[in-house]
Amino acid sequence: MTNRKVAIEINGETYEREIEPRLLLSDFIRHEAGLTGTHVGCEHGVCGACTVQMDGEPVRSCLTLAVQAEGHRLTTVESLAQEDGTLHPLQQAFHETHGLQCGFCTPGFLMSLEPLLAEARDFDERKIREALAGNLCRCTGYQNIVAAVQLAAERMQ
Amino acid sequence: MVTEVGVERVIGLPLRRKEDLRLLTGSSCFVDDLDRRDALHAAVLRSPHAHARIAALDTARALADEHVVDVITSAELPQPVPRIPMRMYSIDGMERLLQPPLAAGTVRYSGEPVAVVVAESRYAAEDALERIAVTYEQLDPLLAPEEALDPRNPVLHPDAGSNLAAEIQVRFGDVEAAFAKAEVVVAERLQCQRHGAVPLEPRGLLAEAKDGRLTVWGAAKVVHTNKRILATLLDLSEKQVRLVELDVGGGFGGRGEFYPEDFLVPFCALRQQRPVAWTEDREENLRALNHSREQVHDVEVALRADGTLLALRDRFFMNTGAYVRTHGAVVPNMTVALLPGPYRWPAYECTAQQVVTNKTPAGTYRAPGRYEANFVRERILDIAARRLDRDPADLRRQNLIPTDEIPYETGTHTDRHPVVFDSGDFPLLLDKGLDSFEYDEMLRWRARDPGRGRRRGVGLAYFVEKSGIARWEYARVGVAADGGAVAYVGSASVGQGVETVLAQVCAETLGVPFDAVRVSHGDTDVVPEGMGAFGSRASMLGGSAVAQAAAALRKRLIDVAAERLEASPADLTIEGDRVVARGSPAVGIPLTELAGAAPDAEARFECPDMSFPYGLHCVALEADVETGALDIHRYAVAYDVGRALNPQLVDGQIVGGVAQGVGGALLEELAYDASGQLVTGSFMDYLMPTAGEMPAVRVLITEDAPTPLNPLGAKGAGEGGTAAAGAVIANAVSDALGAEAHVLPLTPERVVDLADERRAA
């Protein structure tokens, strides 16, 4: 397999690497860019732990090849908090409502939910649960994640 | 009491977790996050067959690959090939059924490790698996216990002489006489399906041999025990081995046991004298991690016409899969021990047969043996209640162990230790639980017409859990150079909040602020001994050890300060970051100055007996008889945990536990086809609840019965959310459809079948 040179922008920084065309975006983010906050739970696009944003839209990085990410703007969980350490309102709400336990799925939830927050203030519980249904959490039973979304949406109004 | 010494009340507050910040910002460190550029990567070749003889195994083409460094088969292992030992409840003969790290000669389940490739990258290692040529001669698989016990069928481990791994029996009272005089007898066959822990983080390891020592990152749950096992299997001294637990993405019983890979990856690292990393994929995880829960029960209850329970008789099979793993006979033993539940039974007999088959080996999963037992007991009681035309809550109330008979000797044993309900008020919890659920209101809701093709039902399930198995825990507490306290604990974190809860206990006992306490766990070089995290033990036993060590350190700090201040220790206390004189806080010494002067205090908290939290699950649901869809209208849990050290975390444990229980009741199944292939080996097939399937859960935590067995009064809180979920949902569905559910999970197909059964009747 011939390697390919790529330049991929993640969280405003460009990573130039020579990679195999088959390299998964999740592996590029984790092992080439060293951004290990993005987690890999199933490698077949169901659990959502690997969710990152591509041009602001959530995508499964385990179902995307790294070479497909060229020319797009990627953001990962590492970009959510401010540089001074202030948490994003969604992160803060997860913390306050006990919306995480082992925390392995959490980055995927955060990156899936963050683009929805603007609309989420009009969501009832059922709609929030629908919005969450693309991400698996094995620890929390989702209840406190729902509460976190409600709290963050309220605060961001 | 611990609470008397501290200045600030911290235990019992819903404090936010210390773990969260790193997990929320992506700065956590799970094992696959370790960035070792010099590491080689391992991949495991697994048997594609459930039962076969390995006629030939050729690794030459894989070894010829330029990216491949090594290929290991059974022939490369130390001879005789070591077997992974049991760490709990072994019964004579089970040692002949233990698993070798790699199969030699015969494979006994689909997914059994056959070879390991070590290569320059994970991609290259997985590619090379395809270049290993294995010739298998397929044999007929035995998949069901009854089939495996049929003497006409082959013995899967000829050395063992039989496919019966263990038989456990308990008996008290005159069972035969009770059944002979019973006015009502109910007998049913009830089955619980194979499913399992499925933590969201796949397993992974990184092993490095350096300077005569071996370090393994990625350990979990029972780090010190696994260090001992690994040292023994590799013929190293314990001093040469270090295991390190990093962030762990969920345990639930399955993760952290000693698996073949826990031997193979360090073995490869020793062979190469280079770091070797391994991360499993999800399909491997579903085929390799311990399965659980597969039991078939033939259960009978004898009652008087007035509803008084006379006897319980049960005989069940537990499908243990191809090998006996680390848990030995724990799971069937737990079922036998806790099947009687919270009721007074004059007579009881139970026989468990743990049977070897050609499926993935089985072990524990959250509320192991009890989820199954609660399903069986609470289901048969509901069937009896319907037979007697009795309200299920009333029938239960009538038979609960009265509060004045507690402590109550049940007559059963776990791990050869008598089961004694140490404390409790079962009728009180029943009343509180029904109130919280609004039972009467739910019965009215049930009576209202939900419309065509819809049926409503209400179900209850009462249970007694156990907590604190393995009877000691270690802690050491010291003052760091910055004046903060550090608690070094033998408990492990699997994501449940150990660092927070143990810091609360330490802070309050020592008398320092919560923010000044750090909890260190999981590195065997830093913490000399420990039992870990299983069986709902970390808070109660780890917490008690921390309380003892912190109390001892407090005394030491005050004694040292008293000498320096020429004061009486009785006149001193700790406030904030200083030891000060009571009443005149200007006089004092900062803890930073005492850091070197007072040695760390150690404690080994011993607790000979387990304690028994107890609770009630209640469900109101609506079933669609055409589609089989279930809509859970209300789910309520009431749970007495003795003392909730952090009620928000207890709540989180309960709700999260319910989610796993609901998964087991409705969705999750490790299903096999007739050839012994796992057909639910991905998340497209192995369905776990999403936010869409999960109802909101109403939680009532009560503290009416603190245990006298530890200074905190706390009982384990980790498993009660799961323990009765299968039972309560099966009861509610049966109530809705007017037909008795006998088999879990209640898939839409089964729900429709039950509805049809009712219509046919």
HADDOCK unambig.tbl for C-alpha pairs under 7 A between the chains (distance, minus, plus):
assign (segid A and resid 36 and name CA) (segid B and resid 26 and name CA) 6.73 0.50 0.50
assign (segid A and resid 36 and name CA) (segid B and resid 33 and name CA) 5.51 0.50 0.50
assign (segid A and resid 37 and name CA) (segid B and resid 26 and name CA) 3.64 0.50 0.50
assign (segid A and resid 37 and name CA) (segid B and resid 27 and name CA) 6.19 0.50 0.50
assign (segid A and resid 41 and name CA) (segid B and resid 200 and name CA) 5.66 0.50 0.50
assign (segid A and resid 41 and name CA) (segid B and resid 201 and name CA) 5.58 0.50 0.50
assign (segid A and resid 41 and name CA) (segid B and resid 202 and name CA) 6.42 0.50 0.50
assign (segid A and resid 42 and name CA) (segid B and resid 281 and name CA) 6.67 0.50 0.50
assign (segid A and resid 42 and name CA) (segid B and resid 282 and name CA) 5.02 0.50 0.50
assign (segid A and resid 46 and name CA) (segid B and resid 683 and name CA) 6.23 0.50 0.50
assign (segid A and resid 77 and name CA) (segid B and resid 25 and name CA) 6.21 0.50 0.50
assign (segid A and resid 77 and name CA) (segid B and resid 26 and name CA) 5.98 0.50 0.50
assign (segid A and resid 78 and name CA) (segid B and resid 25 and name CA) 5.66 0.50 0.50
assign (segid A and resid 78 and name CA) (segid B and resid 26 and name CA) 5.57 0.50 0.50
assign (segid A and resid 81 and name CA) (segid B and resid 25 and name CA) 6.84 0.50 0.50
assign (segid A and resid 91 and name CA) (segid B and resid 24 and name CA) 6.06 0.50 0.50
assign (segid A and resid 95 and name CA) (segid B and resid 16 and name CA) 6.85 0.50 0.50
assign (segid A and resid 95 and name CA) (segid B and resid 20 and name CA) 6.25 0.50 0.50
assign (segid A and resid 96 and name CA) (segid B and resid 16 and name CA) 6.49 0.50 0.50
assign (segid A and resid 101 and name CA) (segid B and resid 495 and name CA) 5.24 0.50 0.50
assign (segid A and resid 101 and name CA) (segid B and resid 496 and name CA) 5.62 0.50 0.50
assign (segid A and resid 101 and name CA) (segid B and resid 497 and name CA) 6.86 0.50 0.50
assign (segid A and resid 102 and name CA) (segid B and resid 248 and name CA) 6.55 0.50 0.50
assign (segid A and resid 102 and name CA) (segid B and resid 249 and name CA) 5.02 0.50 0.50
assign (segid A and resid 102 and name CA) (segid B and resid 250 and name CA) 5.56 0.50 0.50
assign (segid A and resid 102 and name CA) (segid B and resid 494 and name CA) 6.61 0.50 0.50
assign (segid A and resid 102 and name CA) (segid B and resid 495 and name CA) 3.56 0.50 0.50
assign (segid A and resid 102 and name CA) (segid B and resid 496 and name CA) 6.36 0.50 0.50
assign (segid A and resid 103 and name CA) (segid B and resid 23 and name CA) 5.41 0.50 0.50
assign (segid A and resid 103 and name CA) (segid B and resid 249 and name CA) 6.73 0.50 0.50
assign (segid A and resid 104 and name CA) (segid B and resid 200 and name CA) 6.83 0.50 0.50
assign (segid A and resid 104 and name CA) (segid B and resid 201 and name CA) 6.38 0.50 0.50
assign (segid A and resid 104 and name CA) (segid B and resid 249 and name CA) 5.21 0.50 0.50
assign (segid A and resid 106 and name CA) (segid B and resid 24 and name CA) 6.66 0.50 0.50
assign (segid A and resid 107 and name CA) (segid B and resid 24 and name CA) 6.64 0.50 0.50
assign (segid A and resid 107 and name CA) (segid B and resid 26 and name CA) 6.85 0.50 0.50
assign (segid A and resid 129 and name CA) (segid B and resid 691 and name CA) 5.13 0.50 0.50
assign (segid A and resid 129 and name CA) (segid B and resid 692 and name CA) 5.48 0.50 0.50
assign (segid A and resid 130 and name CA) (segid B and resid 692 and name CA) 5.94 0.50 0.50
assign (segid A and resid 132 and name CA) (segid B and resid 691 and name CA) 5.98 0.50 0.50
assign (segid A and resid 133 and name CA) (segid B and resid 690 and name CA) 5.29 0.50 0.50
assign (segid A and resid 133 and name CA) (segid B and resid 691 and name CA) 5.17 0.50 0.50
assign (segid A and resid 133 and name CA) (segid B and resid 692 and name CA) 5.68 0.50 0.50
assign (segid A and resid 136 and name CA) (segid B and resid 690 and name CA) 5.86 0.50 0.50
assign (segid A and resid 138 and name CA) (segid B and resid 199 and name CA) 6.43 0.50 0.50
assign (segid A and resid 138 and name CA) (segid B and resid 200 and name CA) 6.31 0.50 0.50
assign (segid A and resid 139 and name CA) (segid B and resid 656 and name CA) 4.98 0.50 0.50
assign (segid A and resid 140 and name CA) (segid B and resid 652 and name CA) 6.10 0.50 0.50
assign (segid A and resid 140 and name CA) (segid B and resid 655 and name CA) 6.43 0.50 0.50
assign (segid A and resid 140 and name CA) (segid B and resid 656 and name CA) 4.19 0.50 0.50
assign (segid A and resid 141 and name CA) (segid B and resid 655 and name CA) 5.49 0.50 0.50
assign (segid A and resid 141 and name CA) (segid B and resid 656 and name CA) 4.21 0.50 0.50
assign (segid A and resid 141 and name CA) (segid B and resid 659 and name CA) 4.84 0.50 0.50
assign (segid A and resid 141 and name CA) (segid B and resid 694 and name CA) 6.82 0.50 0.50
assign (segid A and resid 142 and name CA) (segid B and resid 691 and name CA) 5.66 0.50 0.50
assign (segid A and resid 143 and name CA) (segid B and resid 696 and name CA) 6.22 0.50 0.50
